[in-house]
């Protein structure tokens, strides 16, 4: 189990984690949601050791995150960050094989190559194995980095917005494979998503962040409510559940501006322009 106790993270004067505590079980997909700039990516980077916490304890299997043993700590992780640029002269197969960088020697075992090819096949990209990665689309690169993360055989798998560049088909290919492998391998999987409906479909556990605080933690069917969406995103929403009890979020747009309010806004803008022009002319 991955446990976080009383975690506090600040960057300059910005508080990105405020006394945060939670525990994540193996074999479950944990999804972090919340507004932009609320500390989702920072939390992943802190768990990985890229950002040093001001205070708090992060532990996994009786081992505690410590700066002096960072390389050992990171060996347990597969980490797919937000940045998906692959501006390198490598083939797709070579990039996937880098997932086994710590064990690669001068000669590649046939079994390792077969494993990498199998990983590409499972996500529908085997036909790209010989292509140069710097010639591929952002979505294709995202899938390739996912395959690379799987090759690391992690105990903890972290993905930061892993479907942001993917079409509908490949969103579900990636997330279906992720869910299956998490349960089969017993990983602690943590990913950041912005799509609330994808989060509701694939999360065994939701962590909802706002202003550096963990405001809700639990199964989507238990915690994803209109009041939560309003509180966290300042957006009105209707939430229904399908036959399996999975929530579906439909956001409600603000009421259209009436013609009278449009006229009022136009008059206000006109008055503002006149004031600016008057001030500018006085300064000349």
N, C-alpha and C positions, 0 to 999 in steps of 0.2 A: 504493500500500500504506500502511495505517495502522500505524505502529510505536510501541511503548511500550517505553522502556528505563529500567530501574531506578527505577520509579515508587514513591514513598513518600508516603502521605497519612495525616495524623493529625488528629483532631478532639479538642481538649483532650488527654487522655492516651490516647484510644482509637486504636489503629493499625488503619486500614481498608485500607491497601495497603502491603505490606511487600516492597520490592525487586522489584516486579512487572515482568516483561518478556515481550512477545509481539509478533507481527506478524500482521495480518489482511489477506488478499488481496481484491481487488475480485471481484465476482461470486459471493461465497460468503456464506451465512447463518451467522453466529457466535452461538451461544447461551451465555449465562452462567447457570450453575446454582450452587447452594450454599445453606446454611442461612440462616435469617433473621438479619439483623444482621451478616453477614459481609463487607459492602462491595460488593455487586452494584450497587445504585443509586448509591452513592458513586462507583464507577468510571465509570459513564456521565456523572454530573455533572462529574467531573474532566476527562473527555475533551472535554466540551462547554465547559468553562471556568467552570462555576458554582462549583466548589470548586477552590481553589488547592493544588497539590501542594507538599509540603514539599521534595521534590527529584525529579529524573528528567526525562526528555525525551519529549514526545509530538509526533510529526511525521506529515505526510501530504503526499505529492507534493512533497517538498523544502521544505515550509513547516512551521515549528515553532510550537507553541502558545505564545503570549506574551501577557501581560496587556495590554500596550499596543496590541496588534493584535487584540483579542478579537472585535470586530464583523466584521472581515474573515474570521477563522477560522470563525465561526459560520455564515457564508453558505454553507458547504459542507455543512451539516448539515440533516437533517430529524430532529426530536427529539419523541418522544411520551412524556411523563413518566407517572408512576404516577397522579397526581391527574387524574381524568376529569370533575370537576365543570364544567359549563358553565352557570353561572347568569347568562346574558346574554340580552337581548331581540334575538336574531338568528335568522334562519332557518337551516336546515341548509345550504342553498346558500351563504349568506353566510359561514358558518363555514368551509366548504371553500375558498371563494375567498380567505380570509385566508392560505391557504398561499402565495399569490402577492403578499403584502402589499408586498414590496419593489419590485414592478413595477407595481402597480395605480396608475391615474391617475384623473382626474375622470370619465372615460368608460371603461366596460368594453368591451373587445373581445369581439365575439360568439364568437371562437375560444376565449377564456379561459373564458367561461361554458359553452361546449360541452365543454371539457375537464373542468370541474368536474362537470358532469352525467354525463359518461362515467365519471368516477371513482366517482361514487355508483352508477351502473348496474352497474359491474363487481363491486361488493361487495353488490349486492342491495338498495340503499336509495334508489333513484331516486324511489320513491313518497313519500319523506319530504322531498323537496327544499324544499317550501314550509312545512314544519312548524317551529315554534319549538323550538330545542334545549333550552330549560329545561323543556319538557313531555315530554321523552323519557326512556327508561330509561337506566341506567348502561351497559348493553351497547350500546345504540344510539349513545350518545355516544362510546363507545370506538371504534366503527367509523367514526364521522364524523371523529374526530381522526386516525384512520389515513388516511382519504381526504385530509384536509388536509395531512398529512405528505408524501403522495405528490405533491401539487400543488407542493411546494417544489422538485421536481426535484433532490433531494440527491445528493451524491457519497457521503456517509456517512449512513446511516439508523439511528437508535437508538430502540428501543422498550422501555419498562420495564413488564414484565408486561402485554403488549397484549391478552391473551385472558382476563384475570382475571374479567371480568364477562360473558363470552360463553357462550352455550350451545354444545353440541357442533357443531351445524351451522355456526355463524358462526366458531367457532374455526378450523375447516378452511377456510372461505371466506377469512378473513383470511390465514392462514398459507400457503395455496396461492398466493394472489395475491402475497403478499410474496416467496415463493420464486421465482415466475416473473419478477417485475419485477426482483429482485436480479440474476438471471442475464442477463436481457435488457438491462438498463441498466448492468450492471457496477458496481453499488453495493457499498460495504462495509457490510454490514448486521450490526448488533449488537443482540440483544434478551435481556432477562432473562425466564426462565421458571421456574416451580416444578414443573410437570408433567414428570417425567423421560421419560415415553413420548412426549409431544409433542416434547420436546427431541431425543430419539433419532430421531424420524421426520423432523424438519425441519432439523436442524443439519448443515451441512457440517463444522463445527468446534465442539467443546465447550470452554469454559473453565470449569474447576471451581474455585470459591473456597472457602476455609475459613480463618476467623480472619485475613482480610486477605492470605492467601497464595494464589498460583496453584498448586494441588496437582496439576492434570492439564490437559493441553491436547492435543486431537487429535480425530480422527473418533470418533463415538459407538461404532462397532463395535470400535474399538481400545482404548478406555479405560474404557467403562462396564462395570464388573465388580461382582460381589457385594462384594468386598473394598473397592472404592472407595466404594460406597454405605454400607457399614458404617463406614468411616473418616470419611466426610464428614458423614453424617446419624445415625450410631449406630443404624441400622436394618438388620435382616437382610433379605435379598432373594434371590429366585431370578431369574436373567436367562437368557432363551432368545432365539434369533434366528429371524426368519422366513426365507422362501426368498430374500429379497433381502439377507439379512445384517443387517437392522435389529434392534437389541436391544429386547426387551420386558421391563420391570421389574415383577415381582410382589413386593410387600413382604410380609413374614411377621409376623403379629401375635405379640406375646409370649404365652407359655403362659398359659392361663386360671388364675386364682388358685384353688387347691384349697380345699376346705371347711375343712381343718385350718389352713391359713395365714390364711383369713378369720377363723377363731375367734381365732387368735393376734393378728391385727391389731386385732380388736374389743377384746380384753383390754387390749392396749397403749393403745388410745384411751381405754378406760374408766379405766385407771390415770392417764393424763395429765389427764383431766377432774378426777379426785379431787384430784390435786396442785394444779391451778389453783384449785379451789374452796377447798382448805385454805389456800393462800397468800392468797387474797382475803379469807377470813374472819379470818385473822391480822392483816390490814392494817386491819380495821375497828375 
